[in-house]
Amino acid sequence: MSEKIALITGAAQGIGLACAQALAEDGCKVVLSDIKENVHAAAATLGGSGYICDMGDTSQIAGMFERIEADIGPVSVLVNNAGIALPGDFLSYSLEDFGRVINVNLVGVFFATQRAANTMVAKGIHGSIVNMSSINAQVAIPAIPAYCASKGGVNQLTKAAALSLAPHGIRVNAVGPGSIDTEMMAGVNANPEALAKVMSRTPIGRVGTAREIGDTVAFLASDKASYITGETIYVDGGRLGLNYTV
């Protein structure tokens, strides 16, 4: 992985930052993007570069890739991590919120993957793309219908892209986190009853860490996973394999 340029989206904190840390430790030149200004400070801690980008805006994504290529060089590892949820009641869920989630979580992933892949093909780079899925691509939560739909789409997009890009030596995979100790789970962690419910459906018996997701992403991005493409690896403490609780 030495000297490879790795772009991680949604990397100012949480899982995205953990992915950047793992890739930096493997020798990548890391480029962090996020909609939040603190992405610059986060990148600086890893000796990398930070870029502001709304992954729901394809013009911003295109501009970001142009700046990265001009400033640093072509991306050979892309981690499509940026995502939003926007919870709400199904019967009153607005088309505006649904569209915003799909734009960031699915359209943005497609566009960034296509943009990165075109440069890889043009320059003969045998690259790796890792998309952030979720267990909610397989199981659903009624309060986040757009999120569930978007992550199901990410899984299928991952397969389609992997098949399309395999002849060019580009691998495309996804990682599906379960319950991970990030800012999104802060409310659950602070509520003993809610945390007990999460643990009841997690056979390993604990919440996962962002770094455990980052390490899985780094593995898929590396040559250690050279014969893996089109797959979604679920890092969920055994949750999806659980039939029932006693």
Backbone as CSV, one residue per row, in Angstrom:
resi,resn,N_x,N_y,N_z,CA_x,CA_y,CA_z,C_x,C_y,C_z
1,MET,0.822,-1.209,0.000,0.000,0.000,0.000,0.856,1.259,0.000
2,SER,2.180,1.097,0.087,3.071,2.238,0.220,2.898,3.238,-0.916
3,GLU,2.660,4.488,-0.510,2.571,5.618,-1.444,1.306,5.639,-2.296
4,LYS,0.405,4.675,-2.133,-0.854,4.745,-2.861,-1.691,5.897,-2.304
5,ILE,-2.409,6.574,-3.193,-3.270,7.681,-2.765,-4.654,7.128,-2.465
6,ALA,-5.087,7.277,-1.213,-6.379,6.757,-0.773,-7.298,7.905,-0.391
7,LEU,-8.448,7.977,-1.042,-9.464,8.981,-0.736,-10.560,8.341,0.098
8,ILE,-10.832,8.936,1.260,-11.884,8.446,2.146,-12.905,9.563,2.323
9,THR,-14.148,9.312,1.973,-15.185,10.329,2.112,-15.854,10.213,3.481
10,GLY,-16.422,11.322,3.946,-17.052,11.334,5.265,-16.057,10.979,6.353
11,ALA,-14.847,11.555,6.258,-13.731,11.082,7.083,-13.332,12.022,8.212
12,ALA,-14.136,13.012,8.521,-13.770,13.949,9.585,-13.847,13.317,10.969
13,GLN,-14.600,12.224,11.091,-14.774,11.590,12.398,-15.274,10.162,12.197
14,GLY,-15.440,9.451,13.300,-16.096,8.153,13.296,-15.447,7.108,12.409
15,ILE,-16.269,6.357,11.708,-15.800,5.258,10.879,-14.888,5.749,9.764
16,GLY,-15.239,6.861,9.144,-14.409,7.386,8.055,-13.008,7.716,8.516
17,LEU,-12.888,8.350,9.678,-11.578,8.691,10.221,-10.800,7.423,10.581
18,ALA,-11.497,6.434,11.129,-10.844,5.166,11.463,-10.323,4.469,10.210
19,CYS,-11.068,4.552,9.116,-10.599,3.988,7.843,-9.331,4.703,7.382
20,ALA,-9.336,6.021,7.496,-8.165,6.804,7.096,-6.956,6.452,7.947
21,GLN,-7.163,6.286,9.253,-6.063,5.924,10.146,-5.461,4.575,9.767
22,ALA,-6.332,3.586,9.500,-5.845,2.253,9.149,-5.081,2.280,7.825
23,LEU,-5.571,3.015,6.848,-4.900,3.097,5.552,-3.582,3.852,5.654
24,ALA,-3.555,4.894,6.481,-2.310,5.644,6.684,-1.251,4.755,7.320
25,GLU,-1.648,3.939,8.274,-0.708,3.031,8.928,-0.175,1.974,7.960
26,ASP,-0.968,1.662,6.931,-0.530,0.715,5.911,0.346,1.366,4.846
27,GLY,0.574,2.674,4.975,1.488,3.352,4.069,0.859,4.217,3.007
28,CYS,-0.467,4.311,2.990,-1.144,5.132,1.976,-0.968,6.619,2.257
29,LYS,-0.948,7.401,1.194,-1.126,8.843,1.311,-2.625,9.076,1.403
30,VAL,-3.092,9.517,2.555,-4.530,9.605,2.751,-5.061,10.996,2.418
31,VAL,-6.206,10.992,1.760,-6.933,12.211,1.436,-8.313,12.074,2.052
32,LEU,-8.656,12.977,2.950,-9.922,12.922,3.656,-10.861,13.981,3.099
33,SER,-12.115,13.587,2.853,-13.113,14.573,2.453,-14.296,14.503,3.398
34,ASP,-14.967,15.619,3.564,-16.137,15.680,4.431,-16.846,16.994,4.163
35,ILE,-18.092,17.073,4.571,-18.843,18.321,4.464,-18.485,19.258,5.615
36,LYS,-17.820,18.721,6.640,-17.473,19.494,7.839,-16.068,20.084,7.728
37,GLU,-15.917,21.292,8.244,-14.647,22.013,8.167,-13.516,21.316,8.920
38,ASN,-13.859,20.558,9.967,-12.798,19.934,10.768,-12.088,18.795,10.035
39,VAL,-12.477,18.544,8.794,-11.777,17.530,8.006,-10.312,17.913,7.797
40,HIS,-10.034,19.209,7.738,-8.650,19.653,7.539,-7.790,19.279,8.748
41,ALA,-8.323,19.497,9.951,-7.583,19.156,11.161,-7.415,17.643,11.283
42,ALA,-8.468,16.902,10.935,-8.391,15.444,11.002,-7.321,14.919,10.049
43,ALA,-7.276,15.477,8.842,-6.281,15.054,7.859,-4.873,15.371,8.328
44,ALA,-4.709,16.531,8.954,-3.384,16.952,9.414,-2.810,15.985,10.442
45,THR,-3.661,15.401,11.276,-3.173,14.461,12.288,-2.597,13.206,11.659
46,LEU,-2.957,12.925,10.411,-2.480,11.727,9.714,-1.447,12.058,8.649
47,GLY,-1.047,13.323,8.593,-0.108,13.733,7.556,-0.713,13.710,6.174
48,GLY,-2.037,13.829,6.112,-2.744,13.783,4.836,-3.311,15.127,4.447
49,SER,-4.208,15.105,3.480,-4.841,16.314,2.951,-6.347,16.250,3.153
50,GLY,-6.970,17.401,3.391,-8.405,17.460,3.599,-9.102,18.298,2.555
51,TYR,-10.287,17.869,2.141,-11.074,18.577,1.143,-12.531,18.629,1.597
52,ILE,-13.155,19.783,1.434,-14.577,19.941,1.734,-15.376,19.479,0.519
53,CYS,-16.359,18.594,0.763,-17.195,18.125,-0.346,-18.516,17.600,0.187
54,ASP,-19.609,18.009,-0.437,-20.939,17.461,-0.177,-21.134,16.308,-1.152
55,MET,-21.186,15.083,-0.645,-21.299,13.912,-1.518,-22.686,13.745,-2.121
56,GLY,-23.582,14.657,-1.791,-24.885,14.672,-2.442,-24.923,15.605,-3.637
57,ASP,-23.784,16.213,-3.973,-23.684,17.184,-5.066,-22.618,16.702,-6.045
58,THR,-23.040,16.197,-7.199,-22.087,15.598,-8.136,-21.092,16.623,-8.684
59,SER,-21.491,17.888,-8.781,-20.547,18.899,-9.269,-19.422,19.096,-8.266
60,GLN,-19.742,19.038,-6.964,-18.700,19.140,-5.947,-17.780,17.918,-5.976
61,ILE,-18.348,16.750,-6.203,-17.540,15.534,-6.274,-16.560,15.616,-7.440
62,ALA,-17.053,16.046,-8.602,-16.190,16.175,-9.778,-15.074,17.175,-9.513
63,GLY,-15.424,18.297,-8.905,-14.423,19.307,-8.603,-13.388,18.814,-7.610
64,MET,-13.828,18.017,-6.630,-12.896,17.476,-5.647,-11.870,16.562,-6.312
65,PHE,-12.322,15.671,-7.189,-11.390,14.774,-7.866,-10.396,15.563,-8.718
66,GLU,-10.869,16.600,-9.379,-9.962,17.414,-10.198,-8.894,18.072,-9.334
67,ARG,-9.286,18.572,-8.156,-8.320,19.223,-7.267,-7.322,18.220,-6.705
68,ILE,-7.811,17.058,-6.318,-6.919,16.036,-5.770,-5.894,15.606,-6.817
69,GLU,-6.357,15.382,-8.039,-5.445,14.944,-9.102,-4.408,16.017,-9.430
70,ALA,-4.816,17.266,-9.360,-3.888,18.361,-9.630,-2.913,18.571,-8.476
71,ASP,-3.406,18.415,-7.244,-2.581,18.688,-6.067,-1.672,17.520,-5.684
72,ILE,-2.199,16.292,-5.819,-1.502,15.129,-5.261,-1.237,14.045,-6.306
73,GLY,-2.275,13.710,-7.085,-2.154,12.664,-8.083,-3.423,11.837,-8.148
74,PRO,-3.443,10.808,-9.004,-4.645,9.997,-9.175,-4.908,9.084,-7.982
75,VAL,-6.174,8.935,-7.650,-6.594,8.083,-6.543,-6.527,6.620,-6.980
76,SER,-5.903,5.782,-6.149,-5.865,4.353,-6.455,-6.675,3.532,-5.450
77,VAL,-7.048,4.148,-4.325,-7.942,3.526,-3.349,-9.042,4.536,-3.025
78,LEU,-10.285,4.124,-3.197,-11.424,4.984,-2.877,-12.281,4.290,-1.833
79,VAL,-12.571,4.985,-0.743,-13.475,4.479,0.283,-14.691,5.397,0.324
80,ASN,-15.806,4.892,-0.175,-17.061,5.656,-0.195,-17.774,5.464,1.141
81,ASN,-17.402,6.280,2.124,-17.936,6.127,3.472,-19.044,7.123,3.807
82,ALA,-19.046,8.295,3.213,-20.010,9.341,3.589,-21.446,8.839,3.484
83,GLY,-22.244,9.160,4.491,-23.644,8.742,4.460,-24.465,9.479,5.509
84,ILE,-25.764,9.552,5.270,-26.700,10.173,6.205,-27.910,9.262,6.367
85,ALA,-28.701,9.496,7.422,-29.856,8.634,7.689,-31.194,9.371,7.594
86,LEU,-31.367,10.504,8.258,-32.609,11.283,8.285,-33.827,10.420,8.656
87,PRO,-33.980,10.080,9.927,-35.114,9.257,10.354,-36.443,9.985,10.277
88,GLY,-37.512,9.208,10.180,-38.860,9.770,10.148,-39.897,8.679,10.005
89,ASP,-41.149,9.025,10.243,-42.258,8.080,10.116,-42.507,7.764,8.643
90,PHE,-42.682,6.497,8.321,-42.828,6.073,6.926,-43.993,6.771,6.227
91,LEU,-45.129,6.872,6.907,-46.326,7.415,6.260,-46.221,8.904,5.952
92,SER,-45.362,9.601,6.674,-45.211,11.040,6.442,-43.810,11.407,5.951
93,TYR,-43.021,10.413,5.601,-41.640,10.666,5.176,-41.645,11.478,3.884
94,SER,-40.897,12.574,3.869,-40.956,13.481,2.724,-40.081,12.994,1.568
95,LEU,-40.514,13.295,0.356,-39.715,12.967,-0.821,-38.399,13.723,-0.811
96,GLU,-38.408,14.919,-0.215,-37.180,15.705,-0.136,-36.129,14.981,0.699
97,ASP,-36.526,14.471,1.875,-35.588,13.738,2.723,-35.158,12.428,2.069
98,PHE,-36.112,11.754,1.435,-35.776,10.495,0.762,-34.738,10.746,-0.331
99,GLY,-34.980,11.786,-1.112,-34.055,12.098,-2.190,-32.692,12.514,-1.692
100,ARG,-32.636,13.264,-0.597,-31.351,13.694,-0.042,-30.517,12.491,0.400
101,VAL,-31.147,11.542,1.091,-30.439,10.341,1.537,-29.929,9.536,0.346
102,ILE,-30.786,9.345,-0.659,-30.388,8.574,-1.842,-29.257,9.282,-2.589
103,ASN,-29.315,10.605,-2.662,-28.269,11.359,-3.367,-26.904,11.182,-2.703
104,VAL,-26.867,11.261,-1.379,-25.590,11.128,-0.678,-25.136,9.670,-0.648
105,ASN,-26.026,8.779,-0.239,-25.651,7.392,0.051,-25.523,6.508,-1.170
106,LEU,-26.196,6.859,-2.266,-26.184,5.977,-3.431,-25.709,6.675,-4.705
107,VAL,-26.325,7.806,-5.046,-25.902,8.531,-6.246,-24.461,9.006,-6.091
108,GLY,-24.130,9.546,-4.921,-22.764,10.006,-4.673,-21.762,8.872,-4.761
109,VAL,-22.129,7.703,-4.250,-21.256,6.527,-4.322,-21.048,6.107,-5.772
110,PHE,-22.129,6.071,-6.535,-22.008,5.722,-7.955,-21.109,6.706,-8.690
111,PHE,-21.360,7.993,-8.491,-20.622,9.000,-9.249,-19.142,8.990,-8.882
112,ALA,-18.837,8.890,-7.585,-17.435,8.862,-7.153,-16.736,7.613,-7.655
113,THR,-17.435,6.483,-7.618,-16.863,5.232,-8.123,-16.569,5.336,-9.612
114,GLN,-17.518,5.856,-10.359,-17.343,6.007,-11.807,-16.194,6.965,-12.120
115,ARG,-16.151,8.076,-11.392,-15.104,9.078,-11.641,-13.721,8.519,-11.315
116,ALA,-13.603,7.864,-10.185,-12.312,7.283,-9.802,-11.905,6.184,-10.770
117,ALA,-12.860,5.348,-11.149,-12.559,4.219,-12.041,-12.110,4.688,-13.413
118,ASN,-12.710,5.750,-13.929,-12.308,6.248,-15.244,-10.841,6.667,-15.258
119,THR,-10.404,7.320,-14.189,-8.997,7.715,-14.109,-8.097,6.490,-13.946
120,MET,-8.529,5.540,-13.111,-7.750,4.311,-12.935,-7.551,3.593,-14.264
121,VAL,-8.627,3.467,-15.026,-8.549,2.786,-16.327,-7.625,3.551,-17.266
122,ALA,-7.792,4.871,-17.323,-6.985,5.695,-18.231,-5.505,5.623,-17.915
123,LYS,-5.173,5.459,-16.631,-3.768,5.460,-16.214,-3.235,4.061,-15.918
124,GLY,-4.051,3.047,-16.164,-3.609,1.680,-15.941,-3.390,1.332,-14.486
125,ILE,-4.159,1.957,-13.600,-4.038,1.700,-12.164,-4.935,0.532,-11.768
126,HIS,-4.358,-0.482,-11.156,-5.143,-1.589,-10.616,-5.579,-1.203,-9.208
127,GLY,-6.682,-0.513,-9.129,-7.109,0.081,-7.874,-8.106,-0.752,-7.109
128,SER,-8.528,-0.191,-5.968,-9.508,-0.850,-5.114,-10.512,0.179,-4.619
129,ILE,-11.776,-0.188,-4.665,-12.857,0.674,-4.197,-13.628,-0.083,-3.123
130,VAL,-13.838,0.566,-1.987,-14.590,-0.047,-0.886,-15.751,0.867,-0.529
131,ASN,-16.959,0.331,-0.616,-18.166,1.091,-0.297,-18.652,0.753,1.104
132,MET,-19.215,1.732,1.795,-19.748,1.488,3.130,-21.224,1.142,3.022
133,SER,-21.525,-0.119,3.294,-22.899,-0.599,3.312,-23.397,-0.584,4.761
134,SER,-24.217,-1.536,5.125,-24.765,-1.620,6.480,-25.524,-2.932,6.595
135,ILE,-25.689,-3.413,7.822,-26.580,-4.555,7.989,-27.997,-4.196,7.554
136,ASN,-28.294,-2.887,7.509,-29.624,-2.462,7.087,-29.843,-2.574,5.586
137,ALA,-28.847,-3.105,4.880,-29.079,-3.539,3.503,-29.820,-4.874,3.494
138,GLN,-29.760,-5.605,4.628,-30.382,-6.924,4.737,-31.587,-6.918,5.675
139,VAL,-31.452,-6.212,6.791,-32.555,-6.080,7.752,-32.947,-4.612,7.819
140,ALA,-34.153,-4.332,8.219,-34.658,-2.956,8.120,-35.061,-2.383,9.475
141,ILE,-34.978,-1.061,9.549,-35.521,-0.299,10.673,-36.592,0.620,10.088
142,PRO,-37.827,0.539,10.561,-38.914,1.290,9.923,-38.735,2.800,9.915
143,ALA,-37.967,3.337,10.862,-37.814,4.789,10.962,-36.786,5.359,9.988
144,ILE,-36.045,4.490,9.270,-35.039,4.993,8.321,-35.215,4.311,6.957
145,PRO,-36.376,4.493,6.317,-36.642,3.786,5.059,-35.683,4.148,3.933
146,ALA,-35.321,5.418,3.821,-34.418,5.835,2.748,-33.022,5.260,2.959
147,TYR,-32.564,5.246,4.195,-31.255,4.690,4.517,-31.203,3.207,4.147
148,CYS,-32.226,2.465,4.541,-32.271,1.032,4.218,-32.260,0.814,2.710
149,ALA,-33.048,1.598,1.992,-33.095,1.479,0.535,-31.746,1.807,-0.089
150,SER,-31.097,2.841,0.432,-29.817,3.263,-0.142,-28.742,2.205,0.075
151,LYS,-28.724,1.563,1.239,-27.686,0.579,1.520,-27.926,-0.717,0.748
152,GLY,-29.194,-1.057,0.523,-29.477,-2.181,-0.369,-28.967,-1.887,-1.768
153,GLY,-29.150,-0.639,-2.196,-28.641,-0.219,-3.500,-27.126,-0.260,-3.570
154,VAL,-26.455,0.114,-2.466,-24.988,0.074,-2.431,-24.490,-1.351,-2.665
155,ASN,-25.156,-2.334,-2.060,-24.728,-3.721,-2.251,-24.809,-4.143,-3.714
156,GLN,-25.901,-3.802,-4.377,-26.065,-4.181,-5.780,-25.141,-3.380,-6.684
157,LEU,-24.947,-2.103,-6.357,-24.008,-1.278,-7.115,-22.596,-1.837,-6.993
158,THR,-22.247,-2.298,-5.812,-20.928,-2.898,-5.589,-20.727,-4.093,-6.507
159,LYS,-21.736,-4.947,-6.615,-21.635,-6.125,-7.485,-21.517,-5.720,-8.954
160,ALA,-22.369,-4.785,-9.375,-22.353,-4.360,-10.781,-21.027,-3.717,-11.149
161,ALA,-20.526,-2.867,-10.269,-19.245,-2.202,-10.532,-18.101,-3.208,-10.551
162,ALA,-18.140,-4.168,-9.630,-17.084,-5.183,-9.579,-17.015,-5.970,-10.874
163,LEU,-18.162,-6.353,-11.405,-18.203,-7.104,-12.665,-17.706,-6.254,-13.829
164,SER,-18.102,-4.987,-13.828,-17.722,-4.093,-14.922,-16.232,-3.775,-14.924
165,LEU,-15.660,-3.655,-13.730,-14.289,-3.172,-13.620,-13.244,-4.270,-13.467
166,ALA,-13.681,-5.502,-13.243,-12.731,-6.608,-13.091,-11.769,-6.742,-14.274
167,PRO,-12.226,-6.577,-15.522,-11.291,-6.692,-16.646,-10.187,-5.639,-16.630
168,HIS,-10.389,-4.573,-15.879,-9.402,-3.494,-15.788,-8.514,-3.619,-14.547
169,GLY,-8.674,-4.716,-13.806,-7.863,-4.914,-12.618,-8.281,-4.068,-11.441
170,ILE,-9.540,-3.636,-11.427,-10.062,-2.815,-10.327,-11.057,-3.647,-9.531
171,ARG,-10.820,-3.767,-8.230,-11.717,-4.520,-7.359,-12.677,-3.578,-6.634
172,VAL,-13.919,-4.041,-6.443,-14.933,-3.244,-5.746,-15.618,-4.134,-4.715
173,ASN,-15.555,-3.734,-3.459,-16.191,-4.483,-2.380,-16.924,-3.525,-1.445
174,ALA,-17.610,-4.079,-0.465,-18.329,-3.261,0.515,-18.163,-3.850,1.907
175,VAL,-18.328,-3.004,2.902,-18.315,-3.412,4.305,-19.641,-3.006,4.919
176,GLY,-20.267,-3.934,5.640,-21.560,-3.662,6.262,-21.458,-3.682,7.777
177,PRO,-21.323,-2.524,8.410,-21.231,-2.494,9.876,-22.552,-2.849,10.548
178,GLY,-22.418,-3.409,11.749,-23.561,-3.584,12.632,-23.609,-2.422,13.611
179,SER,-23.761,-2.710,14.889,-23.812,-1.655,15.911,-22.391,-1.251,16.286
180,ILE,-22.001,-0.044,15.915,-20.635,0.433,16.092,-20.645,1.649,17.024
181,ASP,-19.641,1.727,17.890,-19.557,2.797,18.881,-19.095,4.097,18.223
182,THR,-20.043,4.808,17.632,-19.776,6.103,17.018,-20.755,7.125,17.585
183,GLU,-20.675,8.330,17.084,-21.571,9.394,17.539,-23.035,9.026,17.318
184,MET,-23.313,8.268,16.255,-24.695,7.876,15.957,-25.269,6.959,17.035
185,MET,-24.397,6.253,17.769,-24.870,5.332,18.805,-24.799,5.926,20.203
186,ALA,-24.428,7.196,20.309,-24.251,7.814,21.619,-25.518,7.740,22.457
187,GLY,-26.658,7.978,21.832,-27.923,7.934,22.551,-28.240,6.549,23.076
188,VAL,-27.935,5.533,22.286,-28.164,4.148,22.710,-27.231,3.788,23.860
189,ASN,-25.967,4.147,23.731,-24.982,3.820,24.768,-25.329,4.458,26.108
190,ALA,-25.996,5.612,26.061,-26.347,6.322,27.290,-27.640,5.799,27.921
191,ASN,-28.321,4.888,27.243,-29.594,4.346,27.711,-29.431,2.851,27.987
192,PRO,-29.322,2.439,29.250,-29.075,1.030,29.577,-30.088,0.077,28.952
193,GLU,-31.363,0.470,28.913,-32.403,-0.393,28.351,-32.199,-0.570,26.843
194,ALA,-31.912,0.536,26.162,-31.690,0.469,24.718,-30.430,-0.325,24.397
195,LEU,-29.373,-0.138,25.200,-28.125,-0.866,24.971,-28.322,-2.359,25.206
196,ALA,-29.110,-2.714,26.221,-29.389,-4.125,26.497,-30.123,-4.763,25.328
197,LYS,-31.007,-4.012,24.692,-31.728,-4.532,23.530,-30.770,-4.803,22.376
198,VAL,-29.838,-3.870,22.161,-28.836,-4.069,21.103,-27.976,-5.289,21.406
199,MET,-27.564,-5.435,22.658,-26.717,-6.569,23.035,-27.452,-7.899,22.914
200,SER,-28.767,-7.885,23.102,-29.551,-9.118,23.014,-29.538,-9.701,21.609
201,ARG,-29.253,-8.862,20.621,-29.215,-9.346,19.237,-27.799,-9.303,18.671
202,THR,-26.797,-9.236,19.559,-25.406,-9.231,19.125,-24.682,-10.387,19.807
203,PRO,-24.518,-11.533,19.136,-23.933,-12.712,19.772,-22.582,-12.481,20.431
204,ILE,-21.715,-11.637,19.863,-20.410,-11.391,20.470,-20.547,-10.642,21.797
205,GLY,-21.664,-9.951,21.992,-21.966,-9.372,23.299,-21.375,-8.012,23.581
206,ARG,-20.979,-7.299,22.544,-20.466,-5.940,22.749,-20.692,-5.128,21.483
207,VAL,-20.590,-3.821,21.628,-20.653,-2.926,20.476,-19.304,-2.955,19.768
208,GLY,-19.311,-2.868,18.451,-18.074,-2.849,17.686,-17.421,-1.474,17.730
209,THR,-16.158,-1.417,17.333,-15.433,-0.153,17.301,-15.252,0.315,15.862
210,ALA,-15.096,1.619,15.717,-14.854,2.182,14.388,-13.582,1.604,13.784
211,ARG,-12.583,1.370,14.625,-11.326,0.835,14.112,-11.502,-0.573,13.535
212,GLU,-12.409,-1.360,14.081,-12.658,-2.691,13.526,-13.216,-2.595,12.107
213,ILE,-13.997,-1.563,11.852,-14.467,-1.323,10.486,-13.308,-0.840,9.619
214,GLY,-12.508,0.077,10.156,-11.362,0.594,9.416,-10.387,-0.490,9.017
215,ASP,-10.121,-1.424,9.907,-9.198,-2.514,9.597,-9.744,-3.417,8.499
216,THR,-11.065,-3.633,8.504,-11.678,-4.454,7.454,-11.587,-3.757,6.105
217,VAL,-11.827,-2.450,6.102,-11.705,-1.667,4.876,-10.271,-1.707,4.351
218,ALA,-9.298,-1.542,5.247,-7.889,-1.563,4.847,-7.510,-2.918,4.263
219,PHE,-8.034,-3.992,4.836,-7.785,-5.329,4.299,-8.322,-5.447,2.872
220,LEU,-9.571,-5.036,2.661,-10.170,-5.140,1.333,-9.453,-4.269,0.313
221,ALA,-8.886,-3.161,0.770,-8.174,-2.261,-0.134,-6.797,-2.789,-0.505
222,SER,-6.285,-3.730,0.272,-4.907,-4.192,0.106,-4.812,-5.400,-0.817
223,ASP,-3.575,-5.752,-1.174,-3.336,-6.923,-2.006,-3.610,-8.225,-1.268
224,LYS,-3.777,-8.168,0.047,-4.163,-9.368,0.797,-5.550,-9.856,0.378
225,ALA,-6.345,-8.951,-0.196,-7.687,-9.301,-0.664,-7.741,-9.330,-2.196
226,SER,-6.622,-9.682,-2.818,-6.488,-9.555,-4.280,-7.449,-10.425,-5.081
227,TYR,-8.038,-11.452,-4.454,-8.973,-12.325,-5.179,-10.411,-12.130,-4.697
228,ILE,-10.648,-11.017,-4.017,-11.993,-10.712,-3.511,-12.532,-9.502,-4.250
229,THR,-13.677,-9.659,-4.901,-14.361,-8.525,-5.520,-15.855,-8.823,-5.616
230,GLY,-16.667,-7.768,-5.505,-18.116,-7.915,-5.571,-18.751,-8.396,-4.281
231,GLU,-17.992,-8.395,-3.198,-18.487,-8.933,-1.929,-18.839,-7.829,-0.939
232,THR,-19.780,-8.139,-0.053,-20.053,-7.300,1.110,-19.704,-8.107,2.358
233,ILE,-18.753,-7.620,3.135,-18.369,-8.270,4.379,-19.084,-7.567,5.528
234,TYR,-19.862,-8.335,6.281,-20.611,-7.759,7.403,-19.793,-7.885,8.684
235,VAL,-19.548,-6.738,9.304,-18.805,-6.677,10.561,-19.822,-6.318,11.633
236,ASP,-20.501,-7.337,12.169,-21.701,-7.098,12.978,-21.772,-7.923,14.251
237,GLY,-20.669,-8.551,14.642,-20.693,-9.339,15.872,-21.612,-10.546,15.809
238,GLY,-21.941,-11.003,14.605,-22.790,-12.177,14.428,-24.268,-11.895,14.317
239,ARG,-24.634,-10.622,14.254,-26.059,-10.274,14.316,-26.887,-10.857,13.179
240,LEU,-26.409,-10.788,11.959,-27.228,-11.256,10.843,-27.442,-12.763,10.853
241,GLY,-26.561,-13.489,11.553,-26.714,-14.937,11.631,-27.628,-15.388,12.750
242,LEU,-28.124,-14.448,13.553,-28.918,-14.784,14.724,-30.382,-15.038,14.335
243,ASN,-30.884,-16.206,14.712,-32.258,-16.563,14.384,-33.246,-15.993,15.405
244,TYR,-32.984,-16.192,16.681,-33.880,-15.667,17.721,-33.102,-15.530,19.019
245,THR,-33.683,-14.782,19.949,-33.088,-14.666,21.290,-33.991,-15.343,22.298
246,VAL,-33.383,-15.903,23.317,-34.153,-16.606,24.345,-34.775,-15.597,25.300
